[in-house]
Amino acid sequence: MTAKQKHTARKIAVAATAATAVAAAAVSGSAYLLHYALASERKTQQQYVKHLVKHSPREALPWLAGLRDSHALRDTTALIGGRRMHALYIAAPKPTRHTAVLVHGYKDCSISMLHIAYIYNGLMGFNVLLPDLYGHGRSEGGHINMGWLDRLDVMRWMDIANRMWGGDTQMVVHGISMGAATTMCVSGERLPAYVKCFVEDCGYTSVWDEFAHQLHDQFGLPAFPLLYTASAINRMRYGWSFADASPLKQVAKCRLPMLLIHGDKDNFVPSSMVYPLYAAKPQPKELYIAHGTRHARAFRDHPAEYIRRVREFVGRYIK
């Protein structure tokens, strides 16, 4: 081997070593990102209640306090996909087939949606069911599905709620944050006739878009290469990629009515995401932008307007 060939061989070896190191770092970094984003993180009940009170308007607090004293709030469990899943439920004050399924957000649980239950049960007289998503609250699971596989579990809960209150219900599904993304993912599926409308509050366009935003916002990093590798690892582990999990694609298939809500000061799920979602959603649809509101705080910041919008919208489709 000549000196020139030896020099070329050394350069190739150095480049190969560097490429291997970069690939290893990308895989290691992506695995950390995946654990950081999707590891299940359960709080104590006191922490969930504290979060609930923080996000509830004052008008709802007496009703929430009364739930404990009246014993109206009850637990139920179901075996869904071979896993023991948990939900809370509240029967309507008077027998009715009007029913709401309320879906919580990222690393929250059913308790965190009780302030929305105030609207449906306390003011509108609906039956309410509040599931704990996989890996949250008292449901089984060691990781977070970001609303994508959760859509299948929520559809099962919808069927349970329908049968719980006599069948032939009229149902709305209302979610906040990741629960809103779950709601939109549900909306694109083939659904039974009892589903009448949806309310999504500050959901993201896709898991890819949300993680890319968080990667840049929290760490100052671009999507390439970490997000690509993390998405590939996620597909191998859990069967879905970040691009698969697309509420944007799902709402484009939804023909049922949907109210879309977002705060114009939301930096966690950027406010800009609601506009392509609204554009993709076929009629009937309605958009409510809560002014001066950050992530998941529209009800707390504008209780009267939020209640009016929800009651009027849902009331058009559930008589």
N, C-alpha and C positions, 0 to 999 in steps of 0.2 A: 504494500500500500504506500503510495507516495505521500509526501508531506501535505499536499493539497487535499488529497482524499481523507487523510487523518483529520485535518482541520474541519472538513465538511462533516465527517462522521461525528466529531465532537459537538458541532453546532446542532446537528440533528438530535443527538442525545440530550443536550441541554434543553432544546425546544420540547422534546418529548417529555422530559422530566417536569418542565414548567407547565406543560399542558395537563399532565397528570395531576400536578399539585393544584392547579386551578379547578379542574374537574372535581377533585376530592373536596376542595374548599366549598365549591358550589353545592355539592351533595350534603356536606355537613351543615352549611348555612341554611339550606332549604329544609333539612330535617329539623333544625332548631326553629325556623319560621313556622313550620307545620305544627310543632308542639306548642309554640307560643300562641298561635292563632286558634288551634282546634282542641287543645287539651280541656277536658271537662273541669270546671271549677265551681264547686258547690259552696254556697254560703250557708250560714246559720239562718234559721227562721227569723230571728231578730233582725239580722241584716237585710233580709228580704222585706220585712215589714217597714224598716227604716227607709229603704228605697221607695217603697210604695207611698209612704207619707210624704216624702220629699217631692214626688211627682204628682201628687194629688192636689186639686184645688180645695179650698176650705169648704166649699159646698158639699163635697163628698165625704168629709171626715165623720160627721155624725152617723151617716149610713154605714160606713165601714166599721165604726166602733160597735154599731148595733148588730152586725153580723155575728160577733163573738157571743153576745148576750142572747140572741135569738136562736142560736144553733142552726141557722139556715144554711151555713156553709158546710158542705159535706165532702167526703173523700170517696173516690172510686178507683179501681184498678182494672186493667185489662191486659191480656196477653196478646201483644201485637208483634208480629214477625218473630215470635219465639222469645220476646223480651217482656218483662213485667213493667208496664207503663202506668203512670199515675195521673189523675186529674182531680180538680176540684169542681163542684157543681153547686148551683143554687137554683132551686125550683122557683117558678114565678109565684108571686103572692096569690094569684088566682089561676086556676087551671087554664092553660093555653098551649097551642102548638107553635107559637112564636118563639124562636130559639136563636141564640147567638153562641157561636164558638169563638173564643178569644185567645189569640196566640201571642205568647210573650217573646221578648227579644233575647239577644246574645248574652249568655251567662246569667240570665234572669230565671224566673220560674213562674208558675201559675199565679202565685201571690201578687206578683208585680202587675198583673192585669186586672186586679180587683177594682181599681179606680174606674176602668172602662166598664166593668160589670155594673157599677153604679148607674151608668147611663141606661143600659139595657134592662137591668133587673129593677133598680130602684126607681127609675123614671118612666120606662117604657113597658114594664111589666112582662119582660121576656124571661124564659128559662135561659140559664147561662151555663156553659161548660168551658172550663179552663184547663187545657192539658199541660203537663210538663213534657217538653220535647225531649227526645233522646239525649242522654248525657246531661240533663238538667233536672233540678229539683229532686223529686223522689222517684223519677223514672230511671230505669237502668241505662247503662251506656257509659263508656269511658272517653268519648270524644264528641265533638260538635259537628253536625251535618250541614250547618249554614242554610237551612231551609230547603235544601234540595231533596234529600231522602226523607226529610221531615214532612214533605207534602203528602207522602203516602201514609204516614202515621196519622196526620191530621185528617185525612179523608176517612180513615178507619174510625177516628173519634167522632167525626161528623155522623157516620152511620150509627155509632153507639148512641149519640145524643138524639138522633131521630127516633130510634127505637125506645129510648128511655122515656121520651115524652109522647108516646102513643103512635108514632109513625105519621106519615103525611104532614110533617112539620113544614113551616116556612122558615128558612134559615139564612142568617147573615154570618159571614166569617170576617172577623176584624182582627188585624194584627198590627203590631208596632215594631219598627226596626227589623231585626231578623225575622220576627213574626210577621211583619208586613211582606218581606221577601217570600216567606213561606206561603202566605195567603195568595200572593201573585202566582207562585208556582202551582198552587192548587187550582187557580182559576183557569189555567190552560189545559187542564185535564178534562176527560169526559165525566160529567157530573150528573148525579140524580136530580130529578125534577124538584125535590124539596129545597135545593139551593137557589136562592133568589138574588143575592147581591153580595158584594164584597166592599170592605173598607180597608185600605192600606195606608199606614201612617209612617212615613219616612223610611221606606224600603229602598234597597239598592238595585241598580240595573243588572248587575251580575256579581258573583263572588270574585271573579277576576278583577273587575273594575274596583270593587271595594278594597280588596287586598292590595292592588296596585296603588290606590290612594293612600292607604295606611302605611305601606312600605316607604312611600315618598314622604308622607307627612311626619311619621314618627322617627324614621331612620335616615331620611335623605337619600334613599337608594332607588335606582331605576328598577323596572320590572325584570329586565334581563340581567343576569341569568337566573336569579333566585326563584322568581315566581314560576318560571317555566319548569324548573326542576321540581319545585315543591308541588306543583300541580300534577306532574307525572308521578311522583311518589304517592300523592293522595289517590290517584287513580288505581295504582297497584294495591294500595292498602284497603281502600274503602269503595272502589268501584266507580268513582265519578271524578271528573276534572273540574277545575275552577270555571272553565268556559262552559261546561255542561250546565252548571247551576246558574241559569239565566232567567230571572223574572221578566226581563225585557222580551225574550222570545216567548215566554209563556203568556204574558198579557196580550201579545199580538194574536193569540188564538182564542182569547176570552170573548164570548159574546154576551155574557151577563153584565149587569150594571156594576160599575166600580167607582167609588169615591177615593181619590188620591189626595193625600194630605202631606205637606212638608213645611218645615220652618225655613224662612229665608235666611237665617243665620246659622244653619246647620253646617258644621265643619267635619263632623264625624262620618255621616253619610251625606256628601255634598248636596246642597240644595239643587245644583244643576242636574242631578240625576232624575229628578221628577219629571222634567220636561220631555226627554225622549220616551220615558215610560208612558206619559200621557198621550204623546203623539202616536205611539205604537198601539195603544189600546183602542179597539173599535168602539163606536157608540153602542150603548149609552154609557156616559162617563161624566165625571165632574171633578174639578180641581179646586182645592182650597189651599192657598199659601198663607201660613200663619206668620204675620209680620213681627220681626224682632225676636223670633223664637229659634232656640238652638235644638239640638237633637232630642227627639222624643218628649218635648215639653209643650207641645201645642195645646193639649188639654189643660195643663197647669197654668199656662200663660193666658189663655183665652177661653176659659170654661164656658161662658155663655154662648159664644160663637161656635165653639166646637160642638156643644150639645145641640144647638139649633141645626147646624149643618148635618150632623149624623142623624138626628131624628127626622128631619125633612127628607133626606136622601133615602134612608132605609124605609121610611113610611110610604114612599112612593111605590115600593116594590113588595113590601110585606103589609098587607091590609089588615 
